[in-house]
Amino acid sequence: MQSVSRDAVLDWIKAYAAAIAVNKDYLTQLDSDIGDADHGANMHRGFEAVLTKLPGVADKDIGSVLKTVGMTLVSTVGGAGGPLYGTFFMQMGTTTSGKLELTLADWVAALEAGVNGVIMRGKANPGDKTMVDALTPALAALKEAANNGASFPEALRQSDRAAEQGMTATIPLVARKGRASYLGERSAGHQDPGATSSHLLLKTASDTWANAG
């Protein structure tokens, strides 16, 4: 049975923190087009704080690790990103409580809980030009791959590709939530920064766990 270990989960979070650091200026540029121009800086600050907390939970279960990530983001990330990403990780943590490894089925359940948490917290639907536009198709692709008997790494790749397509599909949309919605029609033609950071989240999971077994 294919699975990822707690150490692999920690590696994923570190890889995502590194991806945010590399892309923080790009994320902020996207946000300057339709938002407060702070998404990259906020996420970078949040995940720098997360990195300082990981050693303290490195011997805990996966649920405790993910809950710690979520609580740290809520307390350190400004704007909408903190509550939304914080909720995402805390809901994932609740679903994975007590686990020291994750099967594909566990990851499906965790991602579904996280996505549902984001939707409830942000009151956003697909098509509103938010992170939901990347997360929702990613979850659907992951479920379909799992149901079709795909390996864990292959299911992750399909989820990553769906998130990327969902991210790109935000470009022509008119924003209906958040600061970008104030721009109305002028928000069209710009890629959503939250959808972009959400794609990075699933891409780093796919890349980090490419050899899950």
C-alpha positions in Angstrom: 0.0 0.0 0.0 1.5 3.3 -1.1 1.7 6.0 1.6 3.7 9.1 2.7 5.3 9.3 6.1 5.1 12.1 8.6 8.7 13.1 7.5 7.4 13.3 3.9 4.6 15.6 5.1 7.2 17.8 6.9 9.3 17.8 3.7 6.2 19.0 1.7 5.6 21.9 4.0 9.3 22.9 3.8 9.2 22.6 0.0 6.0 24.8 -0.1 7.7 27.4 2.2 10.7 27.4 -0.2 8.3 27.8 -3.3 6.6 30.7 -1.6 9.9 32.3 -0.9 11.0 32.0 -4.6 7.6 33.2 -5.9 6.8 35.8 -3.3 7.5 38.8 -5.7 5.5 37.1 -8.4 2.5 36.5 -6.1 2.7 40.1 -4.9 2.8 41.3 -8.5 -0.3 39.3 -9.3 -2.0 40.8 -6.2 -0.9 44.3 -7.1 -3.0 44.0 -10.3 -6.3 43.1 -8.5 -5.7 43.2 -4.8 -3.7 44.7 -1.9 -0.2 43.8 -3.4 0.6 41.8 -0.3 -0.2 38.1 -0.9 3.3 37.1 -1.6 4.8 39.0 1.3 2.1 37.8 3.7 2.4 34.1 2.7 6.2 34.3 2.9 6.0 35.8 6.4 3.5 33.1 7.4 5.6 30.2 6.2 8.8 31.6 7.6 7.0 31.5 11.0 5.8 27.9 10.2 9.4 26.8 9.6 10.3 27.9 13.1 7.5 25.8 14.5 8.1 22.6 12.7 11.0 21.3 14.9 8.6 21.4 17.8 6.1 19.1 16.2 8.5 16.9 14.2 7.8 13.9 16.5 4.0 14.4 16.6 1.3 12.9 14.4 0.5 14.4 11.0 -2.7 15.9 12.3 -0.7 17.8 15.0 1.8 19.0 12.3 -0.9 20.3 10.0 -2.9 22.0 12.8 0.2 23.8 14.0 0.8 25.0 10.4 -2.8 26.3 10.3 -2.7 28.0 13.7 0.6 29.7 12.8 -0.8 31.0 9.5 -3.9 32.4 11.2 -1.7 34.4 13.6 0.9 35.6 11.2 -0.6 36.0 7.7 -2.5 39.2 7.0 -5.4 39.7 4.7 -7.7 36.9 3.6 -4.8 34.5 3.2 -4.3 33.9 6.9 -7.8 32.8 7.8 -8.3 30.8 4.5 -5.0 28.9 4.5 -5.2 28.6 8.2 -8.6 27.0 8.0 -7.3 24.7 5.1 -4.5 23.3 7.2 -6.5 23.0 10.4 -9.2 21.1 8.7 -6.7 18.8 7.1 -5.1 18.4 10.5 -8.4 17.3 12.1 -8.9 14.7 9.4 -5.4 13.3 9.8 -5.4 13.3 13.6 -3.3 10.5 15.1 -1.9 9.3 11.7 1.9 8.8 11.2 1.5 8.1 7.5 -1.1 8.9 4.8 -2.5 6.7 2.1 -4.0 8.1 -1.0 -7.4 7.7 0.5 -6.2 9.6 3.6 -4.9 12.4 1.4 -8.2 12.6 -0.5 -10.1 12.9 2.7 -7.7 15.5 4.1 -7.8 17.6 0.9 -11.6 17.4 0.8 -11.8 18.6 4.4 -9.4 21.5 3.6 -11.2 22.6 0.5 -14.6 22.5 2.2 -13.1 24.5 5.1 -11.9 27.2 2.6 -15.3 27.3 0.9 -17.2 27.7 4.2 -14.8 30.3 5.5 -14.6 32.4 2.4 -18.1 31.8 1.1 -16.6 31.4 -2.4 -17.7 29.2 -5.2 -15.9 28.0 -8.4 -15.9 30.8 -10.9 -15.6 33.6 -8.3 -11.9 34.0 -9.1 -10.4 32.8 -5.8 -8.2 29.9 -4.6 -11.3 27.7 -4.8 -10.9 27.8 -8.6 -7.6 25.9 -8.3 -8.5 23.7 -5.3 -11.9 22.4 -6.5 -10.8 20.9 -9.8 -7.6 19.6 -8.0 -9.8 17.7 -5.5 -12.1 16.4 -8.3 -9.1 15.1 -10.3 -7.6 13.5 -7.2 -10.8 11.7 -6.4 -11.3 10.5 -10.0 -7.7 9.2 -10.1 -8.1 7.4 -6.8 -11.4 5.8 -8.0 -9.7 4.7 -11.2 -6.9 2.9 -9.3 -4.1 5.4 -10.0 -1.0 5.2 -7.9 -0.5 7.8 -5.3 2.2 9.7 -7.3 0.0 9.6 -10.5 -3.0 10.8 -8.6 -1.0 13.7 -7.3 0.2 14.6 -10.8 -3.3 14.7 -12.1 -4.4 16.8 -9.1 -1.5 19.2 -9.8 -2.4 19.5 -13.5 -6.1 20.2 -12.7 -5.0 22.9 -10.2 -2.8 24.5 -12.8 -5.7 24.5 -15.3 -8.0 26.0 -12.7 -5.4 28.7 -11.9 -5.1 29.6 -15.6 -8.8 29.6 -16.0 -9.1 32.5 -13.4 -7.5 34.9 -15.9 -10.6 35.8 -17.9 -13.0 35.7 -14.9 -14.5 38.7 -13.2 -13.9 38.6 -9.5 -16.9 38.1 -7.2 -15.1 37.8 -3.9 -12.5 39.7 -2.0 -10.7 42.9 -2.8 -10.5 42.1 -6.5 -14.4 42.2 -6.7 -14.2 45.9 -6.1 -12.6 46.3 -9.6 -15.6 44.7 -11.3 -14.9 44.1 -15.0 -11.4 45.4 -14.6 -10.4 42.3 -12.6 -10.8 40.3 -15.9 -7.5 39.5 -17.6 -5.5 38.9 -14.4 -4.5 35.6 -12.8 -5.8 35.2 -9.3 -2.9 35.2 -6.7 -4.7 32.9 -4.3 -5.3 30.3 -7.1 -1.7 30.6 -7.9 -0.4 29.9 -4.4 -2.9 27.1 -4.2 -1.5 25.5 -7.3 2.0 25.8 -5.8 0.7 24.0 -2.8 -0.4 21.0 -4.8 2.6 21.1 -7.2 5.0 20.9 -4.3 3.0 17.9 -2.8 3.3 16.1 -6.2 7.0 16.9 -6.6 7.9 16.0 -3.0 5.9 12.8 -3.0 6.8 11.7 -6.5 8.2 8.5 -5.1 5.6 7.7 -2.5 5.6 4.1 -1.7 
